[in-house]
């Protein structure tokens, strides 16, 4: 047994870096023999291109997107109003509970 701190540090670092090197080698081997790698798929026939959507269809899609965004914004606004109302009610309740105490450090 030794009491030399430098020798103990060198031994510990050797063990740590040895384990890291072994883990790196194991990861490389597992990567080379990867059992989850998909086999090369047979070549597929090219798919025919779909015709471009008409101008009316594009306009309808844009209108649907705008309507969906407006609905989400309205829902978020309602939620914000509900949260603000709940906070105001909680503050009012807190003030009501603190009034009888008449503590000088509560300035609401």
N, C-alpha and C positions, 0 to 999 in steps of 0.2 A: 504494500500500500504506500502511496506517495502523497505528500502534502504540497507538492509543487503545483500551483494553480495554472501555470502555463502548460504543463504536461497534461493536466486534466482537460483543459480547454482544447488542446490539439486532439486528444483522444475522442472527446465528444464531437468535435467538428468532423473528424474522420468518419465516425459512425454515421452522423447525420448525412454528410455528403455521399457516403457509400450507399445508404438506403435510397437517397434521391436518384443516384445513378442507376441502381437496380430497378427502381420504379420506372424510370425513363426507358430503360431497355425493354421492360415488360410492356409498356404502352406501345412502343414501336413494333414489337412482335405481334401484339393483339391487332394493331392497325393493319399490319401486313396480311394477317389471316382473318380479317374481319368477317365473322359469320353472318352479320346482318346486311352485308353488301348485297345489293340486288344483282341478279344475273342480267346479262345484256339482253334486252328485249328485242324481239323480232321487229324488223322495220315495218312500220305501218304505212298504209297508203296515204298520200296527202289528202286532206279533207278539202272539199270544195268550199270556196269562199262564199260567205253569206252575202246576199245583196245589201247594199247600203240602205239604211232606213230613210224613209221619205221625210220631207221637211215638216209635214204635219205631225208625224210620229215624234220627231225631235222636239217640236214645239210642245206637244202634249207631255212628253217626259220632263221638259223644263218646268212646265206648269205644275206637274206633280211634285217635283223636287222643291219648288218654291212653297207649295202648300204644306209639304211635310216639314220644312224648316220653320215655317210660320207656326205650325202646331207645336213643334218642340219648344220654340221660344215662348209661346203663350203658356205652355205647361211649366217651364222653368220660372217664368215670371210669377205664376200662381204659387209655386213652391217657395220662392223668395218672399212673397208677401206673407205666406203662412208662417215661415220661420221668423220674419220680422215681428209679426203679431205675437207669436209665442214668446219671443225675447222681451217684448214690451210688457207682456202680462207677467213674466217672471220678475222683471225689474220692479213693476208696480207692487207685486206681492212682497218682494224683498223690502221695499221702502215701507210698506204697511207693517211688516213685522218688526222693523227697526225703529219706528216712531216711538213706541212706548219706552224703549230703552234710553232714548235721548242721549246717545253717545256723541261727544263733540267731534270725533274723528270721522263720522259718516256724513259726507257732503254729497248728496245725490242731487 
